[in-house]
Each structure stands twice: as C-alpha cells, then as structure tokens.
Amino acid sequence: SLRHKFLMAQESEADTLTPEVMPENLSVLPLPGHFFDMVGFKSADGAVFLADCLSSAETLEKYQITFVYDVAAYLSTLEMVKTLEGKIFVPAHAAATEDIAPLAQHNIDKVHEIAEKILEFCATPILFETVMQRLFESFALTMNIEQYVLVGSTVRSYLSWLNNLGRAEYLFEDGKMLWSAK
C-alpha cells in the first residue's frame, strides 16, 4: 500500500554536494529537521532556495501536521530561516516571496499548536494510538495508510521532543507504553 510514487521516488544518480563541487555562485544552506540531511541553496545574487523546510499557510490548513523527523532541529531551522537575508526566497511548498519571516513564524506557531494539543491529550496517561486518534479528530483529518505512517512518525518525533524538554514522559502499565504530560 505504501509502494507508490508519492512515497517512493524513482532511483536516480546523485553526488554529495560539497563546497568543492558547488558552482561558485551557490552555497549550501543546511536545513535540518524536516528530513534527513536536507539542504537549500543561496545564490550570490540573493536567491534563497529553501527546499521543503516550511509549508504554505494553505498546506498547513489542509494537512495540519506536516512530516517532521526532529522537532528541535526543525524549530531551529525555522528560526534561522526567519533571519536569512536575501532578495527572493523560494520554498518548495509555498509561493516565492521577498519576506520569508512571516511564513516561517506561521510554521513555528503550527509546531507549538500541535505540541500543546498533544500535551492536552496526555493530561492523563494514554497510548500513542489514542494521541494519533485525537489529533486526527481535532483537526478533522482522514486516516489512511500514508497519513498513518507519515503523521505517526511525526507524532513520535513530537513526543520524543516533549520528553527531552521534560514536558512529557512515558510509562509502562499492563504491558502498554503510555504517554503523559508533566
């Protein structure tokens, strides 16, 4: 069910982008958090290509929870993006803009909204599956296999991040792992 073009890109040749192989007018911009080793590029003339490190307001409204593998790194990336200087910013999932800060802040706000919902749901210890169910219900999302896998991975990332911050904890009860807000 997961073997389709959305989740499985066609195989292609790729080289590691290092300063030695980059054109003189492009520099690599690390953008960790959304996906493993993601980078963008900045050109000498002020164009900043941001890959898919942030989403448009419309995408956030439609999907609510976007894939994030490392919430702390993602928030750091978004904070850095807010301060970038450039003439034009070109994100993969939003329109090009001369001012990226408001969209970066909108993405930051969405991360915190989701985190607060998770903590609210974990006011009493609950299963991961229940956290997922309540998130889907609260955002009126439809569950399917792709959403289960992508959002499920993301919710686990949020729980891990909240645990690292000391705002959530896990416990084992009757052979089940439960999550609880602290």
C-alpha positions, 0 to 999 in steps of 0.5 A: 500500500505504501509502494507508490510514487508519492512515497517512493521516488524513482532511483536516480544518480546523485553526488554529495554536494560539497563546497568543492563541487558547488558552482561558485555562485551557490552555497549550501544552506543546511536545513535540518529537521524536516528530513534527513540531511536536507539542504537549500541553496543561496545564490550570490545574487540573493536567491534563497532556495529553501527546499521543503523546510516550511509549508504554505499557510494553505498546506498547513490548513489542509494537512495540519501536521506536516512530516517532521523527523526532529522537532528541535532541529526543525524549530531551529531551522525555522528560526534561522530561516526567519533571519536569512537575508536575501532578495527572493526566497523560494520554498518548495511548498509555498509561493516565492516571496521577498519576506520569508519571516512571516511564513516561517513564524506561521510554521513555528506557531503550527509546531507549538499548536500541535505540541500543546494539543498533544500535551492536552491529550496526555493530561492523563496517561494514554497510548500513542494510538489514542494521541494519533486518534485525537489529533486526527479528530481535532483537526478533522483529518482522514486516516489512511495508510500514508497519513498513518505512517507519515503523521505517526512518525511525526507524532513520535518525533513530537513526543520524543521532543516533549520528553527531552524538554521534560514536558512529557514522559512515558510509562509502562502499565499492563504491558502498554507504553503510555504517554503523559504530560508533566 
